């Protein structure tokens, strides 16, 4: 088969483009699967490239491309006569297309004719009537044979069976067809032979030649001496296509010299293609030819008609009529997509080919020239590549978020007059890529959360949007940074990755954490993923959840309480002491006020509402007791307010020596509450005897044993006993009553001590209001007295005793007299400034940097208690000063430098307890 394939020429390919078509030549009727040529090799493609380049051809009815070898194979029957008819040259033109990159190549396969069709006659026989008077040399046209083959395989000659009267001559028409004619060699004699039988054979030029025969039957008739004669052997005319039916084309004319019946001529078409008789009609009397059907230039551009003229006898004449069909612009251009991708990535580079378009117009000349264009506002353009081919490419950047699809109208217009056009619409969908990062709806977030919030509650929500589609626009949230400890971050807050809701994982405490900073990230699910960050500041709001804390007065580490000594000659307004308290809350919740709940003599002392300063309201009278007790409540400004209590023990004396006799000579009355409790126990025991005597007896013995030890503990040698209620039973401001026993030692006791015997609280005090009602036991030694205040509810122990001058008393109001009306600061900064003043006062006093009262460095102690009381006896009060929101306390810097702990002094603050004498 390789010998049958002829490669006419091949133009080398450079850079994927070919300038001339590739030509092949094959004979018709090749078997299916026969190779035509190696198309891949001729295009410069290797076998390895074939799968990726996807080489294919457009003439799929006739040819295909082998995916393994790249050979162009016959895929269907190739019948030259069916494809090209009588054309002398026959070729199939088609295109081959490659992808990656996309290119198109023109291929022309010439179809060679083979002798596969024998000549054939339209009729089975030919019947002639010849007048006996016909002269030798007269020719009689015979029906010609038709051979579908062309060239050397077409009809070549006719032969006639041997006969003495007739011979055969052949006449050739302008289009190359051969027509046989019967030539009379000698006169006929009807009386001798009235009929003749001949055989006409048509032979083609093939190798081997093919032939066919037909029978000629000749009937000899009476004489008709002249045959019709046409004025022209060939008639020519031109006619535009699409002419209406009945349009006159031309008229043929023949004459006959005979007269009467022998001279009457009729016209008829010779036997030809059936399509000819459907398109044209011939008037048998006049010879006028008119249209009988639709003329279409695209179907057939030329018609060759044979016309016969017959007289009244047996004579005929023949002529040919050639009709040319002129083209009209009656076909709109056709647009065919050879390749089209309706899904385009929005980040495709400029020049990317979207579609390969072929345009075709069946008209010819200017009517068949076509131009294409699309809308100007689209980001695409058409690029002509070769004859009747265009590429649709990207001309501007695409953005799916702005336009997700484009409707492209391709308009094809020919150059006819008037021009015709057609429109083809396609839709190109823009495929999303992850080119947009999430965008938060706020530049930053400020969240206010009240402290003591429930764990797991939602405190805020962040939201970000991403205009991309699908996973490219799906946003998840996370916390990527914080000013908190990374290990503890998850125990504070978490964020829902889908909704962006921020949850508190624990209850916040304003006193420990006032604010914190978070950095949240919104990330999409694209590849690669894009993200955006936003900052969130969480402010923890303060609630009134901390009661005030009393720093002074307070209990010693051993549980003993302090007392303050007031000169008997103190004038009204004399600064006795100062209640110092702080509140861990902030703002209004930390604004403290001081109130007197109980006082031994309510009119003797006044208490500063905001300063906590205790001053004498009047001079001490002769009938006033030397010992005074004040129960002070400290309330904050929260809603509802919280409070704490402090008990002040004040003794009027000019020297420390006056204190001891006063304590010994003034025994306290006994407490009737203790006796009442005893009788109640006895009564209950007697009633219970009726039910369970044995149990009641056991309980009674135990109660008697315990009560007797408590009642007789004071009646030891050298001790006196008296019980009385110190706190009135009706306590205001949440302070509850306490009863206690007091034991006073006699003067003769050498080892004096203040021993607490019994405390009986009637009602337990609330947590926010602490009532300190200690028992006092006074020893009999005046030289080394000791005072002990033991309470069942002990506060944190303070440092060693101290006393400052009136100008240097620490407190929330500073060293000066505060505003008794309690004007609230304007903002939280003012409140914190007030709290800082406590630190400054305590620090200045503890460091001994100020001359307070009696001289530099003595803080007035020498003037009141003698030169032995110096600054070394002043305690470091700063460690009892609490800074709200901080765990820091002040320390004695001077003591640390000297390597000494702050020493306590005896001063006018005295403590009692079971301690050794200094």
C-alpha positions in Angstrom: 0.0 0.0 0.0 3.0 2.3 0.5 3.5 2.3 -3.2 0.0 3.7 -3.7 0.6 6.6 -1.4 2.2 9.6 -3.0 3.4 12.5 -1.0 3.3 15.6 -3.2 5.1 17.9 -0.9 5.7 18.7 2.7 6.6 22.1 4.0 8.9 22.1 7.1 7.3 23.3 10.3 8.9 26.0 12.4 7.8 27.0 15.9 4.4 25.2 15.5 3.3 27.1 12.4 3.0 25.9 8.8 2.7 28.2 5.8 1.7 25.7 3.1 -0.8 22.8 3.1 0.5 19.2 3.3 -0.5 17.2 0.2 -1.0 13.5 -0.2 -2.3 11.5 -3.2 -4.1 8.2 -2.9 -6.3 6.1 -5.2 -9.9 5.9 -4.5 -11.6 2.9 -2.8 -8.7 2.2 -0.4 -9.6 -0.3 2.3 -10.5 1.0 5.7 -7.4 1.5 7.9 -5.0 1.9 4.9 -2.3 4.5 5.6 -2.2 7.7 3.7 1.0 9.1 5.2 2.7 9.8 8.5 1.0 13.1 9.4 2.8 13.5 12.7 6.2 13.1 11.0 5.3 15.6 8.3 4.2 18.1 11.0 7.5 17.6 12.8 5.9 15.9 15.8 7.5 12.9 17.5 5.6 9.9 18.6 6.1 10.8 22.2 4.4 14.2 21.8 1.2 12.7 20.3 -0.7 12.0 23.5 -0.1 15.6 24.8 -0.7 17.3 21.4 -3.9 15.4 20.7 -3.4 15.4 16.9 -6.7 15.1 15.1 -8.3 15.9 11.7 -11.6 17.5 10.8 -12.5 15.1 8.0 -13.5 12.4 10.4 -15.8 10.7 7.8 -12.9 9.8 5.6 -9.7 9.9 7.7 -8.4 9.4 11.2 -5.0 9.8 12.9 -3.3 6.9 14.6 -2.5 7.8 18.2 0.4 5.4 18.4 2.3 6.2 15.1 0.8 9.5 13.9 -0.2 7.9 10.5 -3.1 9.4 8.6 -5.4 6.4 8.1 -8.5 5.8 5.9 -11.5 5.6 8.1 -14.3 5.4 5.5 -15.1 4.7 1.9 -13.5 7.1 -0.5 -15.5 7.1 -3.8 -14.1 9.7 -6.1 -17.2 9.7 -8.3 -19.4 10.4 -5.3 -17.1 13.1 -3.9 -16.1 15.0 -7.1 -18.3 13.7 -9.9 -16.9 14.4 -13.3 -14.2 16.8 -12.2 -10.9 16.1 -13.7 -9.1 16.7 -10.4 -10.5 15.5 -7.1 -9.1 16.3 -3.7 -10.3 16.3 -0.1 -9.3 19.4 1.9 -9.4 19.4 5.6 -7.6 20.6 8.7 -5.5 18.9 11.3 -5.5 20.4 14.8 -2.9 20.1 17.6 -3.2 21.3 21.2 -0.8 22.5 23.8 -0.2 24.8 22.0 -3.2 24.9 19.7 -2.3 25.1 16.0 -4.1 24.2 12.8 -2.6 22.8 9.6 -4.2 22.4 6.2 -4.1 19.0 4.5 -5.0 18.2 0.9 -5.5 14.6 -0.1 -5.7 14.1 -3.9 -8.0 11.3 -4.9 -6.8 9.4 -7.9 -9.3 7.7 -10.1 -9.3 3.9 -10.7 -11.1 2.0 -13.3 -13.9 0.9 -11.1 -16.8 1.9 -13.3 -17.7 0.3 -16.6 -19.4 2.4 -19.3 -23.1 2.0 -19.5 -26.0 3.0 -21.8 -29.1 4.5 -20.5 -31.4 2.3 -22.6 -31.2 -1.4 -23.2 -31.5 -0.9 -27.0 -31.5 1.7 -29.7 -34.3 1.8 -32.2 -33.8 3.7 -35.5 -35.9 4.2 -38.6 -33.9 5.0 -41.8 -35.5 5.8 -45.0 -34.5 3.8 -47.8 -33.7 6.8 -49.8 -31.0 7.8 -47.4 -27.8 8.5 -49.2 -24.5 7.0 -48.2 -22.6 9.2 -45.8 -25.7 10.1 -43.8 -25.0 9.9 -40.1 -27.5 8.9 -37.5 -26.7 9.9 -33.8 -26.8 7.1 -31.3 -27.3 7.2 -27.6 -24.0 7.7 -25.9 -22.7 5.7 -23.0 -21.7 7.2 -19.6 -18.6 6.3 -17.6 -18.2 7.7 -14.1 -14.5 7.4 -14.2 -12.3 10.3 -15.6 -9.1 10.6 -17.4 -7.7 7.5 -18.9 -10.3 5.4 -17.2 -13.2 7.2 -18.8 -15.0 6.2 -22.0 -12.4 5.8 -24.8 -14.1 4.4 -27.9 -17.1 2.7 -29.5 -17.2 -0.4 -31.7 -19.9 -1.7 -34.0 -20.5 -5.2 -34.9 -19.5 -6.0 -38.6 -22.1 -4.9 -41.2 -22.0 -4.1 -44.9 -24.3 -1.1 -44.8 -23.2 0.8 -41.7 -20.0 2.0 -40.0 -19.4 3.9 -36.8 -17.9 7.3 -36.2 -17.3 9.1 -33.0 -18.0 12.8 -32.2 -16.5 14.6 -29.2 -18.3 17.4 -27.4 -16.6 20.4 -26.0 -16.6 19.0 -22.5 -14.9 15.8 -23.7 -17.8 13.5 -23.9 -17.8 11.1 -26.9 -21.0 10.6 -28.9 -21.3 7.7 -31.4 -22.8 8.2 -34.8 -24.0 5.5 -37.2 -22.7 6.2 -40.8 -24.6 4.8 -43.8 -22.0 3.2 -46.1 -24.3 2.2 -48.9 -27.9 2.6 -49.9 -30.6 0.6 -48.2 -33.2 -1.4 -49.9 -36.3 -1.9 -47.8 -37.6 -4.5 -50.2 -34.4 -6.5 -49.9 -33.9 -6.0 -46.2 -36.4 -4.1 -44.1 -34.4 -4.2 -40.8 -31.0 -4.5 -39.5 -29.6 -5.6 -36.1 -26.3 -4.2 -34.8 -24.4 -4.4 -31.5 -22.8 -1.2 -30.2 -19.9 -1.6 -27.7 -18.5 1.2 -25.4 -15.0 0.6 -24.2 -13.1 2.7 -21.5 -9.3 3.3 -21.3 -8.6 1.4 -18.1 -6.2 -1.4 -17.6 -7.8 -3.8 -18.1 -10.5 -2.0 -20.0 -14.2 -2.3 -19.1 -17.0 -2.2 -21.6 -20.7 -2.5 -22.1 -23.0 -3.1 -25.1 -26.4 -2.1 -26.4 -28.6 -3.4 -29.2 -29.3 -1.3 -32.3 -32.5 -2.1 -34.1 -32.8 -0.4 -37.5 -36.1 -0.3 -39.4 -35.9 0.8 -43.0 -38.8 3.2 -44.0 -39.9 5.0 -46.9 -37.9 8.0 -48.2 -37.5 11.3 -46.3 -34.6 12.9 -48.0 -33.6 15.8 -45.7 -32.7 15.9 -42.0 -33.2 18.9 -39.6 -30.1 21.2 -39.2 -29.5 23.4 -36.0 -28.3 26.9 -36.5 -25.5 26.2 -33.9 -23.8 23.2 -32.8 -23.3 24.7 -29.2 -25.6 27.2 -27.6 -24.3 29.1 -24.5 -26.1 31.1 -21.9 -25.5 32.5 -18.3 -28.1 32.7 -15.6 -28.1 34.0 -12.0 -28.9 31.6 -9.3 -32.2 31.7 -7.4 -34.1 32.9 -10.5 -37.8 32.2 -10.3 -39.5 29.3 -12.0 -40.3 29.8 -15.7 -37.4 32.2 -16.4 -36.4 32.1 -20.1 -32.9 30.9 -20.7 -32.5 30.6 -24.5 -34.0 29.1 -27.7 -32.6 26.5 -30.0 -33.5 26.6 -33.7 -33.3 23.8 -36.3 -34.5 23.8 -40.0 -35.6 21.0 -42.4 -35.8 21.5 -46.2 -38.5 18.9 -46.5 -42.1 20.0 -46.6 -45.3 19.1 -45.0 -44.9 16.4 -42.4 -41.4 15.6 -43.2 -40.5 19.2 -42.6 -42.2 19.6 -39.2 -39.6 19.7 -36.4 -40.0 18.9 -32.8 -37.5 19.5 -30.0 -36.6 17.3 -27.0 -33.8 16.8 -24.5 -31.6 13.9 -25.2 -31.4 11.3 -22.5 -29.1 12.8 -19.8 -29.0 13.1 -16.0 -32.4 13.2 -14.4 -31.5 16.4 -12.5 -31.3 18.3 -15.8 -34.9 17.6 -16.7 -35.9 18.7 -13.2 -34.1 22.1 -13.5 -35.0 23.1 -17.1 -37.9 22.5 -19.4 -37.9 22.6 -23.3 -40.8 23.7 -25.4 -41.1 20.9 -28.0 -42.5 23.2 -30.7 -40.5 26.4 -30.3 -37.3 25.1 -28.7 -37.4 27.6 -25.9 -35.6 26.5 -22.7 -36.9 27.9 -19.4 -36.2 27.2 -15.6 -38.2 24.5 -14.0 -36.5 24.4 -10.6 -34.2 26.2 -8.2 -30.8 27.1 -9.4 -28.1 27.0 -6.7 -24.6 28.0 -7.6 -23.2 26.2 -4.6 -24.7 22.9 -5.8 -23.9 23.2 -9.5 -22.3 26.1 -11.4 -22.7 24.8 -15.0 -25.2 22.7 -16.9 -24.6 20.9 -20.3 -27.8 20.0 -22.1 -28.3 17.9 -25.2 -31.2 18.9 -27.5 -32.6 16.8 -30.4 -34.5 18.2 -33.4 -36.7 15.6 -35.2 -38.7 16.2 -38.4 -41.9 14.5 -39.4 -40.0 11.6 -40.7 -37.1 9.8 -39.3 -34.4 12.5 -39.6 -33.0 14.1 -36.4 -30.3 16.6 -35.5 -28.5 17.3 -32.3 -27.0 20.3 -30.5 -25.5 21.1 -27.1 -26.7 23.9 -24.8 -24.2 25.1 -22.2 -25.7 27.2 -19.2 -23.4 29.0 -16.7 -24.9 29.8 -13.3 -23.8 33.1 -11.8 -23.2 33.4 -8.0 -25.5 35.6 -5.8 -24.7 36.5 -2.2 -27.4 34.3 -0.9 -25.5 32.4 1.9 -24.8 33.9 5.3 -21.4 33.1 6.8 -21.2 30.1 9.0 -19.2 30.0 12.3 -17.8 26.7 13.6 -15.9 26.2 16.8 -13.1 23.9 16.2 -12.1 24.0 19.9 -13.7 25.9 22.8 -13.2 26.1 26.5 -16.0 27.8 28.4 -14.2 27.7 31.8 -11.4 30.2 32.1 -9.3 30.9 35.2 -9.5 34.5 36.3 -5.7 34.7 36.6 -5.1 33.5 33.0 -2.3 35.4 31.2 -3.0 37.7 28.4 -3.1 36.0 25.0 -4.5 32.7 26.3 -6.5 31.0 23.6 -10.1 30.3 24.6 -11.5 29.1 21.3 -10.4 28.3 17.7 -13.1 29.4 15.2 -13.6 28.6 11.6 -15.8 30.7 9.3 -17.2 29.6 6.0 -19.3 31.2 3.3 -20.6 29.0 0.5 -20.6 31.9 -1.9 -17.7 32.7 -4.1 -15.6 35.7 -4.9 -16.3 38.7 -2.7 -19.5 37.1 -1.6 -17.4 34.4 0.1 -14.9 36.7 1.9 -15.8 36.9 5.6 -14.6 39.0 8.5 -15.4 38.4 12.2 -15.5 40.7 15.2 -16.9 40.7 18.8 -18.1 43.4 21.2 -15.5 46.0 22.0 -16.2 46.2 25.8 -15.2 42.6 26.4 -11.8 41.6 27.7 -11.3 39.4 24.7 -10.4 39.8 21.0 -10.3 37.8 17.8 -7.0 37.2 16.1 -7.0 35.9 12.5 -4.5 33.1 12.1 -5.0 31.8 8.6 -7.5 31.6 5.9 -11.0 31.7 7.5 -9.6 30.9 10.9 -9.6 33.0 14.1 -8.4 32.7 17.6 -10.5 34.0 20.6 -7.8 35.2 23.1 -7.8 37.1 26.4 -7.0 40.8 25.8 -7.4 42.2 29.3 -7.1 41.0 32.9 -10.1 39.0 34.2 -11.7 39.4 37.6 -14.3 36.9 38.6 -15.4 39.1 41.6 -16.4 41.8 39.2 -17.8 39.7 36.3 -18.3 36.0 36.7 -19.3 35.3 33.1 -19.2 36.9 29.7 -21.7 36.5 26.8 -19.7 36.8 23.7 -21.4 37.5 20.4 -19.3 36.6 17.3 -20.5 38.4 14.2 -19.4 37.1 10.8 -20.0 39.4 7.8 -19.2 38.7 4.2 -18.3 41.3 1.6 -21.2 40.8 -0.7 -23.5 43.6 -1.9 -25.6 43.7 0.1 -23.5 42.0 2.8 -24.9 39.2 4.9 -23.9 38.4 8.5 -24.5 35.8 11.2 -24.2 36.0 14.9 -23.1 33.2 17.2 -23.3 33.6 21.0 -21.3 31.7 23.5 -20.9 32.1 27.3 -17.5 32.1 29.0 -17.5 31.3 32.7 -14.7 32.8 34.8 -13.3 30.2 37.2 -12.4 31.5 40.7 -8.8 31.5 42.0 -7.8 32.5 45.5 -6.8 36.1 44.8 -8.6 37.8 47.6 -7.6 37.7 51.3 -10.3 37.9 53.9 -11.3 41.4 55.1 -12.4 42.1 58.6 -15.5 44.3 59.0 -13.7 46.4 61.6 -10.2 47.7 61.7 -9.9 46.7 65.3 -12.2 45.5 68.1 -12.6 46.9 71.6 -14.5 44.6 73.9 -15.7 45.5 77.4 -16.3 42.5 79.7 -17.4 42.7 83.3 -15.3 40.6 85.7 -16.7 37.5 87.2 -18.2 36.6 83.9 -19.5 33.0 83.6 -16.9 30.7 82.0 -17.8 29.7 78.4 -19.8 32.8 77.7 -19.5 34.7 74.5 -17.8 38.0 74.9 -17.4 39.2 71.3 -17.6 38.1 67.7 -15.3 39.0 64.8 -16.4 38.8 61.2 -14.5 38.8 58.0 -15.7 38.3 54.4 -13.9 36.9 51.4 -15.4 37.5 47.9 -13.9 34.3 46.5 -16.0 31.2 45.9 -16.2 27.8 47.5 -13.2 26.9 49.7 -11.4 30.1 48.5 -14.1 32.2 50.3 -14.6 29.9 53.3 -13.1 31.8 56.3 -11.9 30.2 59.6 -10.8 32.2 62.6 -8.0 31.6 65.1 -6.0 33.5 67.8 -2.4 33.8 66.7 -0.9 36.2 69.3 -1.6 37.8 72.6 0.1 39.7 75.4 -0.9 36.8 77.7 1.3 33.9 78.5 1.0 31.6 75.4 0.6 28.5 77.7 -2.2 30.2 79.6 -3.9 31.8 76.5 -6.3 28.9 75.9 -7.4 29.0 79.5 -8.5 32.6 79.1 -10.2 32.8 75.7 -10.9 30.7 72.6 -12.5 31.6 69.3 -14.9 29.5 67.2 -13.1 28.8 64.0 -16.3 28.9 61.9 -18.4 31.7 63.5 -15.6 33.9 64.9 -17.4 34.0 68.3 -14.8 34.7 71.1 -15.6 32.7 74.3 -14.2 33.4 77.8 -12.8 30.2 79.2 -12.7 31.4 82.7 -14.1 34.1 85.0 -12.0 37.3 84.7 -10.7 39.1 87.7 -10.3 42.9 87.2 -7.9 43.0 90.2 -5.6 40.5 88.5 -6.1 41.3 84.8 -7.5 44.6 83.7 -7.0 44.2 80.0 -5.3 42.0 77.5 -4.6 42.2 73.8 -5.4 39.5 71.2 -4.5 39.2 67.5 -7.0 37.2 65.6 -6.5 35.8 62.1 -9.1 35.1 59.4 -7.8 32.5 56.9 -9.5 31.2 53.8 -9.2 27.6 52.6 -7.6 28.4 49.2 -4.3 27.0 48.0 -2.2 28.9 48.9 -4.3 30.2 51.7 -4.6 33.9 52.3 -5.2 35.6 55.7 -5.8 38.9 57.4 -5.2 39.9 61.0 -7.1 42.2 63.4 -6.4 43.3 66.9 -8.8 42.9 69.8 -8.4 44.7 73.1 -10.4 43.2 75.9 -11.1 45.5 78.9 -12.1 43.7 82.1 -14.6 46.0 83.9 -14.6 46.2 87.7 -17.3 44.9 89.9 -17.6 45.5 93.6 -16.4 42.0 94.6 -13.8 43.0 97.1 -14.6 44.3 100.6 -12.4 47.0 102.1 -9.3 45.7 103.9 -8.3 47.4 107.1 -4.5 48.0 107.3 -4.6 49.8 110.6 -5.5 49.0 113.3 -5.0 45.3 113.0 -3.9 42.3 115.1 -0.3 41.3 115.8 1.0 38.0 114.5 0.4 36.5 117.9 -3.2 37.6 117.9 -2.9 40.5 120.3 -4.5 43.9 119.6 -3.1 47.4 120.0 -4.4 50.4 121.9 -3.8 54.1 121.4 -3.0 56.5 124.3 -4.6 60.0 124.3 -3.3 62.8 126.5 -5.8 63.8 129.1 -5.4 67.5 128.2 -6.2 66.8 124.5 -8.1 69.7 123.0 -11.1 69.3 120.7 -9.9 68.4 117.2 -6.9 66.6 118.5 -5.8 63.8 116.0 -6.0 60.6 118.0 -5.3 58.0 115.4 -6.3 57.1 111.9 -8.1 54.1 110.4 -6.2 53.0 107.3 -8.0 50.8 104.7 -7.7 49.9 101.1 -10.0 48.3 98.5 -8.7 46.1 95.7 -11.4 47.3 93.4 -11.1 50.4 91.3 -13.0 53.6 90.7 -16.2 54.1 92.7 -16.0 50.6 94.1 -12.8 51.6 95.8 -14.0 54.9 97.2 -14.1 54.3 101.0 -16.1 56.0 103.7 -15.7 55.6 107.5 -18.5 55.3 110.0 -18.7 54.8 113.8 -20.9 51.7 114.6 -20.4 51.6 118.3 -18.7 53.9 120.8 -18.3 53.8 124.6 -19.0 57.6 124.6 -20.5 58.6 121.2 -19.9 62.3 121.8 -16.3 62.1 122.8 -14.7 61.4 119.4 -15.4 62.3 115.7 -14.5 60.2 112.7 -13.6 61.7 109.3 -16.0 60.4 106.6 -13.3 60.1 103.9 -10.1 60.3 105.9 -10.7 57.8 108.7 -9.1 60.3 111.1 -10.3 59.9 114.7 -10.3 63.2 116.6 -11.5 64.4 119.9 -14.8 66.1 119.7 -14.6 67.7 123.2 -12.3 67.7 126.1 -12.2 64.7 128.5 -14.4 65.2 131.5 -13.9 64.1 135.0 -16.8 61.6 134.8 -15.6 60.2 131.4 -14.0 56.7 131.5 -10.3 56.6 130.8 -10.8 53.6 128.5 -12.8 54.1 125.3 -13.7 51.7 122.5 -14.7 52.6 119.0 -16.1 50.1 116.4 -15.5 51.6 113.0 -17.1 50.4 109.7 -15.3 51.0 106.4 -17.6 50.9 103.4 -16.8 51.2 99.7 -18.8 53.0 97.1 -20.0 49.9 95.2 -23.6 48.8 94.6 -24.3 47.0 96.8 -21.6 48.3 99.1 -19.2 46.0 101.0 -17.7 46.8 104.3 -15.2 45.8 107.0 -14.9 46.8 110.6 -12.0 47.8 112.9 -12.0 48.2 116.7 -10.0 51.0 118.3 -9.0 50.8 121.9 -8.2 54.2 123.3 -6.9 55.0 126.8 -6.6 58.6 128.2 -3.4 58.9 130.0 -0.4 61.3 130.1 2.1 58.5 130.5 2.4 54.8 130.2 2.6 54.4 134.0 -0.9 55.7 134.4 -2.4 53.0 132.2 -1.7 50.0 134.4 -3.4 51.2 137.6 -6.4 52.3 135.7 -6.8 48.9 134.2 -6.5 47.1 137.6 -8.8 49.4 139.6 -11.7 49.2 137.1 -12.9 45.7 136.9 -15.4 44.8 134.3 -18.9 43.6 135.2 -19.6 39.9 134.7 -21.4 38.7 131.7 -24.9 37.5 132.4 -25.1 35.8 129.1 -22.8 33.1 130.3 -25.0 32.4 133.4 -28.1 32.3 131.2 -26.5 29.8 129.0 -25.7 27.6 131.9 -29.3 27.6 133.2 -30.6 26.7 129.8 -28.4 23.7 129.6 -29.5 22.6 133.1 -33.2 23.0 132.1 -32.8 21.1 129.0 -31.0 18.3 130.8 -33.8 18.0 133.4 -36.6 17.8 130.8 -34.6 15.2 128.8 -34.3 12.9 131.8 -37.9 11.8 131.3 -37.1 10.3 127.9 -33.5 9.1 128.1 -32.2 9.3 131.6 -28.9 7.7 130.9 -28.2 9.9 127.9 -29.3 13.1 129.8 -27.1 12.2 132.7 -24.1 11.8 130.5 -24.8 15.1 128.7 -25.4 16.9 132.0 -22.1 15.7 133.5 -20.2 16.8 130.4 -21.9 20.2 130.3 -21.4 20.7 134.1 -17.7 19.8 133.7 -17.1 22.2 130.8 -19.1 25.0 132.3 -17.5 24.7 135.7 -14.1 24.9 134.2 -15.1 28.0 132.3 -16.8 29.6 135.3 -14.1 28.9 137.8 -11.1 29.5 135.6 -11.0 33.1 136.8 -11.3 32.4 140.4 -7.7 31.4 140.9 -5.6 33.0 143.6 -4.9 36.6 142.9 -7.6 37.0 140.3 -11.0 38.8 140.4 -14.0 38.0 138.1 -16.5 40.2 136.5 -18.6 39.7 133.4 -20.4 42.2 131.4 -21.4 42.8 127.8 -19.1 45.2 126.1 -21.0 45.6 122.8 -24.7 46.6 123.1 -27.0 43.9 121.8 -28.4 46.2 119.0 -25.5 46.4 116.5 -25.9 48.7 113.6 -24.4 48.5 110.1 -24.1 44.8 110.2 -21.9 44.5 113.4 -23.1 41.7 115.6 -22.9 41.5 119.4 -20.2 39.5 121.3 -20.0 38.6 125.0 -16.8 38.0 126.7 -15.3 37.3 130.2 -12.7 39.5 131.8 -10.1 38.4 134.3 -8.1 41.0 136.2 -5.0 40.0 138.2 -4.3 41.4 141.6 -1.4 43.8 142.4 0.5 41.2 144.2 1.0 38.9 141.2 4.5 39.0 140.1 4.2 37.3 136.8 1.4 39.3 135.3 -0.4 38.3 132.1 -3.5 39.0 130.3 -5.2 35.7 129.8 -8.4 35.4 127.6 -10.9 33.1 129.2 -14.0 32.9 127.1 -15.6 34.4 124.1 -19.2 33.6 123.3 -20.5 35.0 120.0 -24.3 35.2 119.9 -24.5 35.4 116.2 -21.8 34.8 113.6 -20.8 38.0 111.9 -21.0 38.4 108.1 -17.9 38.2 106.1 -17.9 41.8 105.0 -18.4 43.2 108.5 -15.9 42.0 111.1 -16.6 43.0 114.7 -13.5 42.6 116.9 -14.7 42.4 120.5 -11.6 41.1 122.4 -11.4 40.2 126.0 -8.9 42.1 128.1 -6.9 40.6 130.9 -4.7 43.0 132.9 -1.8 41.8 135.0 -0.7 43.3 138.3 2.8 44.4 137.6 3.0 48.1 136.8 6.5 48.0 135.4 6.1 45.5 132.7 2.5 45.4 131.8 1.3 43.3 128.9 -2.0 43.7 127.2 -3.6 40.8 125.2 -6.5 41.1 122.8 -7.3 37.7 121.5 -10.2 37.4 119.0 -11.7 34.3 117.5 -11.8 36.1 114.1 -8.2 37.3 113.7 -7.2 39.8 111.1 -3.7 39.7 109.3 -1.1 40.8 111.9 0.5 44.2 111.4 4.1 45.1 112.1 5.5 46.5 115.4 3.6 49.3 117.1 3.9 52.8 115.6 2.6 56.3 116.0 2.9 59.3 113.7 2.3 63.0 114.3 -1.0 64.5 113.3 0.5 65.9 110.1 2.0 62.6 109.0 -0.8 60.1 109.6 -1.2 57.7 106.6 -4.6 57.0 105.1 -6.6 57.2 102.0 -7.0 60.9 102.3 -3.3 61.7 102.7 -1.6 63.5 105.5 -3.9 66.6 105.5 -7.5 66.8 106.6 -9.6 65.4 103.8 -12.9 66.6 102.6 -15.4 65.3 105.1 -18.2 65.7 102.6 -16.7 62.9 100.6 -16.4 64.5 97.2 -15.9 61.8 94.6 -12.9 62.2 92.2 -13.6 63.0 88.7 -12.1 59.8 87.2 -10.3 56.6 88.1 -6.9 58.4 87.7 -7.8 60.7 90.7 -8.8 57.6 92.7 -5.5 55.9 92.1 -3.7 59.2 92.9 -5.4 59.1 96.3 -4.3 55.5 96.8 -0.8 56.5 95.8 -0.8 59.1 98.5 -1.1 56.4 101.1 2.1 54.8 99.8 3.9 58.2 99.8 2.9 59.0 103.4 3.8 55.5 104.6 7.1 55.5 102.7 8.0 59.0 104.0 7.3 58.1 107.6 9.0 54.7 107.5 12.2 56.2 105.9 12.3 58.9 108.5 12.6 61.6 105.9 10.3 64.1 107.6 10.4 65.8 111.0 7.1 64.9 112.5 6.2 66.8 115.7 9.0 66.6 118.3 12.1 66.7 116.2 13.9 65.3 113.2 13.9 61.6 113.1 11.8 61.1 116.3 8.3 61.7 114.8 7.3 63.3 118.1 7.8 60.1 120.1 10.4 61.6 122.4 8.2 64.4 123.4 5.4 62.1 124.5 7.1 59.0 125.8 10.7 60.0 126.4 14.0 59.9 124.5 14.1 56.1 124.4 11.4 56.0 121.7 13.1 56.9 118.4 12.6 56.0 114.8 14.1 52.6 115.4 10.9 51.7 117.2 8.7 52.9 114.3 7.4 49.9 112.3 7.7 49.8 108.5 4.0 50.5 107.7 4.5 50.2 103.9 4.3 46.4 103.9 0.7 46.8 105.1 -0.2 49.2 102.3 -1.9 47.5 99.5 -1.9 48.8 95.9 -5.2 48.0 94.2 -4.7 45.8 91.1 -1.1 44.8 92.3 0.4 42.3 94.6 3.3 44.7 95.6 3.7 46.1 99.1 6.1 48.8 100.3 9.2 47.7 102.3 11.6 49.6 104.5 14.4 50.5 102.2 16.5 51.8 105.0 16.1 48.7 107.1 17.1 46.6 104.1 20.2 48.7 103.5 21.2 48.2 107.2 20.4 44.6 107.0 17.9 45.0 109.9 14.3 44.2 110.2 12.0 47.0 111.4 12.0 47.0 115.2 8.9 47.5 117.3 8.7 50.1 120.0 6.7 50.4 123.2 5.4 53.9 122.4 1.8 54.5 123.3 0.6 51.5 121.3 0.8 48.5 123.7 0.0 44.9 123.1 -0.8 42.2 125.5 -0.3 38.5 125.3 1.7 35.6 126.7 5.2 37.0 125.9 8.4 37.4 127.8 9.2 40.8 129.3 11.5 43.0 127.2 
